[in-house]
Amino acid sequence: MLVIVLAVAVWVYLYGPEGMRSEAGGGWTFPGQSAPATSAPLDPATLDPDLAALVVAGPASTAPYDRARFGEAWADVDGNGCDTRNDVLIRDLVDIAFRADSNGCIVRTGTLHDPYTGAVISFTRGPDTSEAVQIDHVVPLSYAWQHGASTWAPERLAAFANDPANLSAVDGPANQAKSDSGPAEWMPPASGYACTYVDRFADVLLSYGLTVSPEDFDAIASVDSGCP
């Protein structure tokens, strides 16, 4: 026992109190190592009611994601004669000109005021230019698949993939950077759009009964706490 007491005394003498258990209760710290940061847990009473209704859970499906399960890309699910991609371009672009033979459906040129970056982007349809403006799924298809969509019927999968409420015309490189990330891993570079983005993400999850990962819930709630 005397040996142990002497050893502890020597440790404290050499390294000081920072070599003992951190006051935050987070484990042992050693010379040159910072104590682990702590953060207060979110108070459910302060959450937006919609956020409080979200179901927080890890991925619900281990089945591999396959884009083909969501049906034809950019189908005309609403039967208006225009495919979904052009419907979204018509909604989100300004100064639009249509291809002459398209009955007002195929956007030839237009201008996007991109919500994700704040940039103003000229859109011109063509094999080398169309990708400047891409259509983003706010809640990515693979994210939806992992958080509940894997159990859906084909018709519901197709409806989700083409739902305008979950789609935005955006800057192509920003869309590529986002990929299939949730809000914990990616947020729009334009900080002024953050509140709208997390609101849309949460609204889509609620509308379709999808779950949200703990990390993404924390990211959404953190942004939302600073929104009007």
Residue pairs with C-beta under 8 A, 6 or more apart in sequence:
11 19
12 19
12 20
15 30
15 31
18 29
18 30
18 31
19 29
19 30
19 31
20 28
20 29
21 27
21 28
21 29
22 28
22 29
22 35
22 36
23 35
24 35
24 36
24 38
26 35
26 36
26 38
27 36
29 35
29 36
42 218
42 221
44 52
46 225
47 221
47 224
48 224
50 199
50 202
50 203
50 206
51 202
51 217
51 220
51 221
51 224
53 206
54 202
54 205
54 206
54 211
54 212
54 217
54 220
55 211
55 212
56 211
56 212
56 213
56 214
56 217
57 147
57 211
57 212
57 213
58 213
58 214
59 146
59 147
59 213
60 146
60 147
60 148
60 150
60 211
61 145
61 146
61 147
61 148
61 149
61 150
61 151
63 145
63 150
65 141
65 142
65 145
65 146
67 73
67 141
69 145
69 154
69 157
70 141
70 157
70 158
70 160
70 161
71 154
71 157
71 158
71 161
71 162
72 158
73 161
74 83
74 84
74 85
74 86
74 135
74 162
75 83
75 84
75 158
75 162
76 82
76 83
76 84
77 84
77 158
77 159
77 162
78 87
78 162
80 87
81 103
81 105
82 90
82 104
82 105
82 106
83 105
84 135
84 162
84 164
84 167
85 135
86 105
86 106
86 107
87 164
88 135
88 164
88 167
88 168
88 169
89 96
89 107
89 110
89 123
89 133
89 135
89 169
90 96
90 107
91 164
91 169
92 112
92 168
92 169
93 107
93 110
93 111
93 112
93 123
93 133
93 169
94 110
94 111
94 112
94 113
95 109
95 110
95 111
96 107
96 109
96 110
97 107
97 108
97 109
97 110
98 104
98 105
98 106
98 107
98 108
99 106
99 107
99 108
99 125
106 125
107 123
107 125
108 124
108 125
109 122
109 123
109 124
109 125
110 122
110 123
111 120
111 121
111 122
111 123
112 120
112 121
112 123
112 133
112 169
112 170
112 171
113 120
114 120
114 121
114 170
114 171
114 174
114 190
115 168
115 170
115 188
115 190
115 193
115 196
115 197
116 136
116 168
116 170
116 171
116 174
116 175
116 178
116 188
116 189
116 190
116 193
117 170
117 171
117 174
117 188
117 189
117 190
118 189
118 190
118 192
118 193
119 171
121 132
121 133
121 171
122 132
123 129
123 130
123 132
123 133
124 130
124 132
131 172
132 171
132 172
133 169
133 170
133 171
133 172
134 169
134 170
134 171
134 172
134 175
134 176
135 167
135 168
135 169
135 170
135 175
136 167
136 168
136 169
136 170
136 175
136 178
137 144
137 161
137 166
137 167
138 166
138 167
138 168
138 197
138 200
138 201
138 204
139 166
139 201
139 204
139 205
139 210
140 178
140 179
140 180
140 181
140 182
141 149
141 160
141 161
141 180
142 180
143 180
143 182
144 160
144 208
144 210
147 205
147 210
147 211
147 212
147 213
148 208
148 209
148 210
148 211
149 156
149 157
149 160
149 208
149 210
152 160
160 166
160 208
163 204
165 200
165 203
165 204
165 207
166 200
166 204
174 188
174 189
177 186
178 186
179 186
182 201
182 212
182 213
182 215
182 216
182 219
183 197
183 198
183 201
183 216
183 219
183 220
183 223
184 213
184 215
184 216
184 218
184 219
187 194
187 197
187 219
187 223
188 194
188 197
194 223
194 227
195 223
195 224
195 226
195 227
195 228
197 223
198 219
198 220
198 223
198 224
198 227
199 224
199 227
201 216
201 220
202 212
202 220
202 224
204 210
205 211
205 212
212 220
